[in-house]
């Protein structure tokens, strides 16, 4: 149990900056109706547009760049995604192990699945 908590702590701390970055830029994308693709000068507007370009296109648009190769950054994002999944699963496991009332943990997990599904379903209802 101690090893799992330590692994959860280290993975969480290592990926926290990237998770915050992707959460913030995803937030901007969610509320932004119009977004330019990274084509050099078209993304040279606000700094948040450039950060959004990193989130979507895995490049930081520079006016001097002729071509982009996002593979190295994509590898880091894949590693972050795998470790985030592992960290979340470890967190769920630790929640079940550290609390006596497993029923509450189960209900919260179920609510975390059903509420987003319900909201998406309600968003598709036509008047």
N, C-alpha and C positions, 0 to 999 in steps of 0.2 A: 504494500500500500504506500509506503514511504517513497519508493522508487517511482510509482505512478504519479504521485503528487509533485515530485521534483521534476519529472519529465513534463508534466502539464505546465508547471511554472516556467521552465526554461523555454519551451515551445511558445507559450503565450507571450513571454517577454521578447523573444527574438522576432516574432512576427507582428507584434503590436503596432509598430510604426507603419508597416505595409497595410495592415488591416485598417488602421485609421485612415490612411491615404485612400485606399480603395472604397471605404465606406463614404468618405467625404466626397470624392469625385463621383461615385455612384449616386449620391444624394443630388449633386448638381445635375447629373444627367436625368434623374427622375423628374425633377421640377422644371428642367429646361425643355422648352418645346422645339427649339431649333438649334441644331448643333452642326458646325462645319466639320468636314473630314479634314484630317491632317494632310494638307497639300501645300505646305510651305507658308506662303504669305496669307492664305485665307484664315489660318489659325493664329495670326500674329496679334490678335486683339488682346483681350483681358488675360491676366495670368491664370485665372481659373479655367479658361478655355484651353490653355496649354496643358494644364494638369489633367483636364478631362481627356485630352488627346493621349496622354500616357495611359490612362485607364482603358480607353477603347482601342487605340491603335498600337500601343506599346512603343510609342516614339515620342520624343520631345521635339516639337517642330521648330527647327532653326531655319532662318532665311538663307544661311550659307550652306546647308546640307543639300547634296545632290540626290542621295539615296539613303534608305533606311534599312537596317537589318535588326529586327526586334527579337531575334531568337534568344540571345543571352538573357534579356529581361523576361521573356516568356518562360524560360527555364526556371527563373527565380519565382515567378508567379505560380507555376505548376507546383514547385516545392512548397510554396506558401499554402496553396490550396490543399495539398495532401496533408500538410502538418496542421492546418486549421481543422480539417475533418478529423484527424487523429486527436487533436486537442479537445474538440467538442465532444467526441465519443468518450475520451478520458474524463471530461467534466461530467457527462451523464453517468458514467460508471461510478465516479466518486460521489455523485449526488445520491445514488442508490445505496452505496456502501456507508455513507456517513450519516444518513438520516434513518430514524426508526420507522417512520410512517412512509413506506414506499408508495402507498396509495396516492399521497400528495404529489410526489415526484411524477408518478404515472399520469395523473390528471393534468399537471402543468405541461408535460410533454405532449399529451394528446391535444390540449388547448393550443399549443404552439404549432401543431399540424393543422388542426381544424379551422382556427380563426383565419389564417391567411387564405385557405381554400374557400371559406365562406365569403370573405371580402372580395376575392377574385370573381367568385360566382355572382355575387350581388352587383359587381361592376359590369357584368355582361348582360344584365337584365335590361331589355329595351322597354321604354315606356310606351 
